[in-house]
Amino acid sequence: MFKKKGINTEIFGLSLKVSIDTDTFTGYLEETRDNQPVFNLVISYPPKPSEFNLSDKELEEWVKNDDSNQFVPDNLYIPVTF
């Protein structure tokens, strides 16, 4: 996944763990307590939206958005990773 986007994770070697957190809206990089591996890259993936918190229209607008200055969607239920 990272290689497809041109992100070189080899600089971390075996010291990088990647995990998905479905209980948060924000991803982060943290140091682990046991140092095995040293870093944990947490990718946020919000809960599956319903029609009450994300409309088809909002999702379609985000997908078609070509504004290079808008890095995150207005609705928190649209998953984004950096």
C-alpha positions as CSV (number, residue, x, y, z in Angstrom):
1,M,0.0,0.0,0.0
2,F,2.7,2.5,0.9
3,K,4.9,1.6,-2.1
4,K,2.0,2.3,-4.5
5,K,1.8,5.9,-3.1
6,G,5.6,6.4,-3.2
7,I,6.1,6.2,0.6
8,N,9.4,4.5,1.6
9,T,8.9,2.6,4.8
10,E,12.2,0.7,4.5
11,I,13.9,3.5,6.4
12,F,12.2,2.0,9.5
13,G,13.3,-1.5,8.7
14,L,11.7,-4.0,11.1
15,S,11.1,-1.3,13.7
16,L,7.7,-0.3,12.2
17,K,4.4,-1.8,13.0
18,V,1.3,-0.7,11.1
19,S,-2.2,-1.1,12.6
20,I,-5.7,0.0,12.0
21,D,-7.8,1.7,14.7
22,T,-11.5,1.7,14.0
23,D,-12.3,3.7,17.2
24,T,-10.6,7.0,16.2
25,F,-10.8,9.6,13.5
26,T,-7.1,10.5,13.6
27,G,-4.1,8.5,12.7
28,Y,-0.8,8.9,14.5
29,L,2.8,7.6,14.8
30,E,3.8,6.4,18.3
31,E,6.8,4.9,20.0
32,T,6.1,1.5,21.5
33,R,6.8,0.8,25.1
34,D,8.6,-2.5,24.6
35,N,10.6,-1.3,21.5
36,Q,9.6,-4.4,19.6
37,P,9.0,-2.8,17.0
38,V,10.0,0.7,17.9
39,F,7.3,2.6,16.1
40,N,3.6,1.9,15.6
41,L,1.9,3.7,12.7
42,V,-1.8,3.8,13.5
43,I,-4.1,4.4,10.6
44,S,-7.6,5.6,11.5
45,Y,-10.6,4.1,9.9
46,P,-13.8,5.5,11.4
47,P,-16.8,3.3,12.0
48,K,-19.0,2.5,9.0
49,P,-21.2,5.5,8.3
50,S,-24.9,5.3,8.1
51,E,-27.3,7.5,6.2
52,F,-27.7,9.5,9.4
53,N,-24.1,10.7,9.5
54,L,-23.0,10.5,5.9
55,S,-25.2,11.0,2.9
56,D,-24.5,9.6,-0.5
57,K,-24.4,13.2,-1.8
58,E,-21.6,14.2,0.7
59,L,-19.6,11.1,-0.2
60,E,-20.0,11.7,-3.9
61,E,-18.9,15.4,-3.5
62,W,-15.7,14.3,-1.7
63,V,-14.9,11.7,-4.3
64,K,-15.3,14.2,-7.1
65,N,-13.5,17.0,-5.2
66,D,-10.5,18.3,-7.1
67,D,-9.5,21.1,-4.8
68,S,-5.8,20.5,-4.1
69,N,-6.0,22.7,-1.0
70,Q,-8.5,20.5,0.8
71,F,-6.7,17.6,2.3
72,V,-9.4,16.3,4.6
73,P,-13.2,16.0,4.0
74,D,-15.7,18.1,5.9
75,N,-17.4,15.0,7.3
76,L,-15.4,13.0,9.9
77,Y,-17.0,9.7,8.7
78,I,-15.1,9.8,5.4
79,P,-11.9,7.9,6.2
80,V,-8.6,9.6,5.4
81,T,-5.0,8.6,5.9
82,F,-1.9,10.8,5.5
